[in-house]
Amino acid sequence: MNTTTGKHVTNFTVPGMQQSPAEETIAILDKRLVALIDLQLTLKHVHWNVVGPNFIAVHEMLDPQVDAVREMSDEVAERIAALGGVPVGTAGSIAQRRDWKDYSLGKASVEEHLGALDVVYSGINADHRSAIGRLAELDPVSEDMLIGELARLEQFQWFVRAHLESASGELPTAGLRSEKQAARAASA
């Protein structure tokens, strides 16, 4: 995205791909880039602010997720550039381009943060699936890239949910869409 004009700049694209599908692919990938950068920052925020029993297990579980999501955002940004777009990852630009609110918990218990992260991952993963569906028609390379990322993101959500799930298979955050509601339900 050209921060001056607010438009994606594509003077070229990969051989064999037409300009219009490339521009739409860049726009889809740009939304995923914003989400992934926001997710890696959110995960690090949780890493710094989680407290209580099982603190160290969750604290140590999150760093590999941060690193993996950082790699995903790099991969998406490089794909945008390969398609002829301009990846923008500055803090102000990310905050301006996202269409959701900042992560809502500060210092909180393991259960509260994991409940909220379950909601965060649900949103990220659903949006990745939606993007994959559209990319199936536009660009199989970008589609394949997001499929691989989604497999890892779903695994990370499973790690989070494994801490929340009861022995009988109940998930206290099931169906919740608010981070604060999920935090309360997980800590109850």
C-alpha positions in Angstrom: 0.0 0.0 0.0 1.4 3.4 -0.9 1.0 5.3 2.3 0.8 8.6 0.4 -2.1 7.6 -1.8 -3.6 4.8 0.3 -3.5 2.5 -2.8 -1.6 -0.7 -3.6 1.1 0.0 -6.1 1.5 -2.6 -8.8 3.5 -1.7 -11.9 4.2 -5.3 -12.5 3.2 -8.7 -11.3 4.5 -12.3 -11.5 4.7 -13.7 -15.0 1.5 -15.5 -16.0 -0.8 -13.5 -13.7 -3.0 -10.7 -14.9 -2.9 -7.2 -13.2 -6.5 -7.3 -11.8 -6.2 -10.6 -10.0 -2.8 -9.6 -8.7 -4.2 -6.4 -7.2 -7.1 -8.2 -5.6 -4.6 -10.8 -4.2 -2.4 -8.0 -2.8 -5.4 -6.4 -1.1 -6.4 -9.8 0.5 -2.8 -10.4 1.6 -2.5 -6.9 3.0 -5.4 -7.6 5.4 -3.7 -10.9 6.4 -0.5 -9.0 7.0 -2.2 -6.5 9.3 -3.8 -9.3 11.2 -0.6 -11.3 11.6 1.5 -8.3 12.7 -1.3 -7.5 15.2 -1.4 -11.1 16.4 2.4 -11.3 17.0 2.2 -8.1 19.1 -0.8 -9.4 21.0 0.9 -12.7 21.7 4.0 -10.9 23.1 1.7 -8.6 25.2 0.1 -11.7 26.7 3.6 -13.3 27.3 4.6 -10.2 29.3 1.3 -9.8 31.2 0.1 -13.4 32.1 0.2 -14.3 35.8 -0.9 -17.0 38.1 -0.6 -20.8 38.3 0.8 -22.3 35.1 2.4 -18.9 34.3 5.7 -20.4 33.1 4.0 -23.0 30.9 2.0 -20.4 29.1 4.8 -17.8 29.1 7.1 -20.3 27.4 4.3 -21.6 25.0 3.8 -18.1 23.6 7.4 -17.3 22.4 7.5 -19.9 19.7 4.0 -18.7 18.5 5.3 -15.2 18.4 8.3 -16.3 16.3 6.2 -18.4 13.9 3.6 -15.6 13.4 6.5 -13.2 12.7 7.7 -15.6 10.0 4.2 -15.8 8.6 3.9 -12.0 8.4 7.3 -11.9 6.6 6.2 -14.5 4.2 3.0 -12.6 3.4 4.8 -9.3 3.0 7.3 -10.9 0.6 4.5 -12.4 -1.4 2.9 -8.9 -1.7 6.2 -7.5 -2.9 6.6 -10.4 -5.4 3.2 -9.6 -6.8 4.3 -6.0 -7.3 2.7 -4.5 -4.2 4.2 -2.5 -1.5 4.0 -4.2 2.0 3.6 -1.7 4.8 4.2 -2.8 8.3 4.7 0.4 10.3 2.9 0.6 13.7 0.8 3.6 12.7 -0.2 2.0 9.4 -1.2 -1.3 11.0 -3.3 0.5 13.6 -4.9 2.6 10.9 -5.7 -0.3 8.6 -7.1 -2.8 11.1 -10.9 -2.9 11.6 -10.9 -4.4 15.1 -10.1 -2.9 18.5 -6.9 -3.4 20.4 -6.5 -6.5 22.6 -8.5 -5.7 25.7 -6.7 -7.4 28.6 -3.7 -6.1 30.5 -2.2 -8.0 33.4 -4.5 -11.0 33.9 -4.5 -14.6 34.9 -3.5 -17.5 32.7 -7.1 -18.5 32.3 -8.3 -15.0 31.4 -5.6 -14.5 28.8 -6.1 -17.9 27.3 -9.9 -17.4 27.1 -9.3 -14.1 25.3 -6.6 -15.6 23.0 -9.1 -18.3 22.0 -11.4 -15.6 20.7 -8.5 -13.8 19.0 -7.4 -17.0 17.2 -11.0 -17.8 16.2 -11.2 -14.4 14.4 -7.8 -14.7 12.8 -8.4 -18.3 11.6 -11.9 -17.6 10.3 -10.5 -14.6 8.3 -7.6 -16.8 7.0 -10.2 -19.4 5.8 -12.2 -16.7 4.1 -9.1 -15.4 2.3 -8.1 -18.9 1.3 -11.5 -19.3 -0.3 -11.2 -16.2 -2.4 -7.5 -16.9 -3.3 -8.5 -20.3 -4.7 -9.9 -18.4 -7.6 -7.2 -15.7 -7.9 -3.8 -17.1 -7.0 -3.1 -20.7 -6.0 0.4 -19.8 -4.8 -0.9 -17.3 -2.2 -3.7 -19.8 -1.4 -1.2 -22.5 -0.6 0.9 -20.1 1.5 -2.2 -19.2 3.7 -3.3 -22.9 3.9 0.1 -23.7 5.4 -0.1 -20.8 7.8 -3.7 -21.7 8.8 -2.6 -25.2 9.8 -0.1 -23.7 12.2 -2.5 -21.1 13.5 -5.1 -23.8 14.2 -2.5 -25.8 16.0 -1.7 -22.8 18.2 -5.4 -22.3 19.0 -5.5 -26.0 19.9 -2.6 -25.4 22.3 -4.6 -22.5 23.9 -7.8 -24.6 24.0 -6.0 -27.6 25.6 -5.4 -25.4 28.7 -9.1 -24.4 28.8 -10.9 -27.6 27.9 -12.4 -29.7 30.7 -11.9 -33.5 31.0 -15.4 -33.9 29.7 -14.6 -31.9 26.6 -16.3 -28.7 27.6 -14.8 -25.4 26.3 -15.9 -22.4 28.4 -15.2 -20.0 25.5 -17.3 -21.9 22.9 -19.4 -19.5 20.9 -18.1 -16.3 22.6 -17.0 -13.4 20.5 -15.8 -10.9 23.0 -12.3 -11.2 24.6 -13.6 -10.0 27.9 -16.6 -12.4 27.9 -14.2 -15.3 27.1 -11.8 -14.2 29.8 -14.6 -14.2 32.4 -15.9 -17.6 31.2 -12.5 -19.2 31.2 -11.7 -18.0 34.7 -15.1 -19.0 36.2 
